[in-house]
């Protein structure tokens, strides 16, 4: 049996009022992903985590 390592990259962009809210939502999403992974017998090991959270500047002003 061969083993393969897959590295995922990407981002999630969300609208929230606070960084804390964005972090909480991201953690919930990651928990769902981890749950899906744990349900597959072929996945022996995985490590998905938040690398960074940065505020994206607004591109237009809201009045």
N, C-alpha and C positions, 0 to 999 in steps of 0.2 A: 504494500500500500504506500503510495506517495503522499507527501504532505506539501501543501501550498500555503504561502503566506500572502495575504492580500492587504495592502495598505490603502485606506480610503482617505480622500481629501475633499474638502468642500466647505460650505458655509451655510448658515441659517440666518436670514435677516428677519427681524421681527420689530413690531411697533409696541413699545411699552413706555411707561412714564419713568421707570427707574431701572438701573442696571441690575439691581437685586431681583426684580420681576423677570427680567430676561434670563438671568442665571437659573432661577427656579423653574421656568418653563423649559429651558434647555435641558436641565437635569431630568425633568419628567419625560421628555422626548428620549433621552439616552436610556432611561430605565425601560421604556417600551422596546427600544432596539435591543437592549441586553436580554430582555425577556424572550423576544423572538429568537435570538441567537441560542439561548439556553434550550429552546425547544427543538433544536436540530442536533441530532446525534453526531453528525459529521464535524461539527464545530467543537473542537477540543479546548481551545483557548482563545480569548479575545480581550482586548483592552481598548475601549473607546472612552475618551475623556475630552473635556473642554480644554483647548490649548490657550485660548484667549477670548476676551470679550472687549470689543472696542466700540465706542460710540461713533456712529456714522453722522457726519455733519449734514444738516438739512440742506437740500438743494434749492428750496424756495422758502420764503417767509410766509407764515400764517398770521392773519390778522383777524 
